[in-house]
């Protein structure tokens, strides 16, 4: 099992969307956080399947920095 950082954003009109910085093009949305969590797992799985078929690996140079200001 591999862990990926997921960036979640709340939409002003309701719902959420998420992206995975280490997997370009890996985005999804959901009305609730639990729905979004399920959707992002499916999206990650799908992107990883395609990458494996193409002989590619997730980007390893992506770093997530948590900064408090």
C-alpha beads as a LAMMPS data file, in Angstrom:
LAMMPS data file: protein, C-alpha beads

69 atoms
68 bonds

1 atom types
1 bond types

-500.0 500.0 xlo xhi
-500.0 500.0 ylo yhi
-500.0 500.0 zlo zhi

Masses

1 110.0

Atoms # bond

1 1 1 0.000 0.000 0.000
2 1 1 1.271 3.451 -0.924
3 1 1 0.184 6.703 0.710
4 1 1 -0.385 9.839 -1.345
5 1 1 -0.914 13.407 -0.198
6 1 1 -4.350 14.662 -1.254
7 1 1 -5.273 18.346 -1.448
8 1 1 -8.956 18.951 -0.673
9 1 1 -10.808 22.138 -1.462
10 1 1 -14.342 23.091 -0.493
11 1 1 -16.505 24.532 -3.256
12 1 1 -18.394 27.759 -2.373
13 1 1 -21.610 26.357 -3.882
14 1 1 -21.244 23.107 -1.936
15 1 1 -19.260 19.923 -2.175
16 1 1 -15.551 19.294 -2.387
17 1 1 -12.889 18.514 -4.953
18 1 1 -9.512 16.910 -4.496
19 1 1 -6.251 16.446 -6.364
20 1 1 -3.174 14.298 -5.868
21 1 1 -0.032 16.364 -6.635
22 1 1 2.150 13.272 -7.214
23 1 1 -0.278 11.992 -9.865
24 1 1 -0.829 14.640 -12.548
25 1 1 -4.398 14.597 -13.774
26 1 1 -5.721 12.817 -10.686
27 1 1 -8.749 14.872 -9.647
28 1 1 -12.218 14.077 -8.371
29 1 1 -15.138 15.595 -6.517
30 1 1 -17.811 14.650 -4.020
31 1 1 -20.734 16.141 -2.141
32 1 1 -19.329 15.043 1.235
33 1 1 -15.882 14.209 2.613
34 1 1 -16.718 10.465 2.878
35 1 1 -17.887 10.456 -0.759
36 1 1 -14.799 12.403 -1.789
37 1 1 -12.568 9.914 0.064
38 1 1 -14.108 7.001 -1.847
39 1 1 -13.874 8.868 -5.148
40 1 1 -10.216 9.837 -4.677
41 1 1 -9.303 6.228 -3.860
42 1 1 -10.942 5.150 -7.126
43 1 1 -9.227 7.961 -9.022
44 1 1 -5.795 7.078 -7.594
45 1 1 -6.299 3.417 -8.451
46 1 1 -7.310 4.273 -12.007
47 1 1 -4.402 6.639 -12.583
48 1 1 -1.919 4.122 -11.168
49 1 1 -3.311 1.390 -13.461
50 1 1 -2.841 3.604 -16.517
51 1 1 0.646 4.641 -15.401
52 1 1 1.665 0.980 -14.945
53 1 1 0.366 0.155 -18.422
54 1 1 2.493 3.013 -19.792
55 1 1 5.550 1.979 -17.773
56 1 1 5.489 5.181 -15.720
57 1 1 5.875 5.776 -11.987
58 1 1 4.301 8.411 -9.719
59 1 1 6.325 11.588 -9.427
60 1 1 8.787 11.209 -6.581
61 1 1 9.949 14.821 -6.507
62 1 1 6.645 16.165 -5.143
63 1 1 6.867 17.390 -1.565
64 1 1 4.061 18.685 0.600
65 1 1 5.115 21.421 2.983
66 1 1 2.888 22.375 5.889
67 1 1 3.491 26.039 6.743
68 1 1 1.937 28.008 9.583
69 1 1 1.891 31.799 9.262

Bonds

1 1 1 2
2 1 2 3
3 1 3 4
4 1 4 5
5 1 5 6
6 1 6 7
7 1 7 8
8 1 8 9
9 1 9 10
10 1 10 11
11 1 11 12
12 1 12 13
13 1 13 14
14 1 14 15
15 1 15 16
16 1 16 17
17 1 17 18
18 1 18 19
19 1 19 20
20 1 20 21
21 1 21 22
22 1 22 23
23 1 23 24
24 1 24 25
25 1 25 26
26 1 26 27
27 1 27 28
28 1 28 29
29 1 29 30
30 1 30 31
31 1 31 32
32 1 32 33
33 1 33 34
34 1 34 35
35 1 35 36
36 1 36 37
37 1 37 38
38 1 38 39
39 1 39 40
40 1 40 41
41 1 41 42
42 1 42 43
43 1 43 44
44 1 44 45
45 1 45 46
46 1 46 47
47 1 47 48
48 1 48 49
49 1 49 50
50 1 50 51
51 1 51 52
52 1 52 53
53 1 53 54
54 1 54 55
55 1 55 56
56 1 56 57
57 1 57 58
58 1 58 59
59 1 59 60
60 1 60 61
61 1 61 62
62 1 62 63
63 1 63 64
64 1 64 65
65 1 65 66
66 1 66 67
67 1 67 68
68 1 68 69
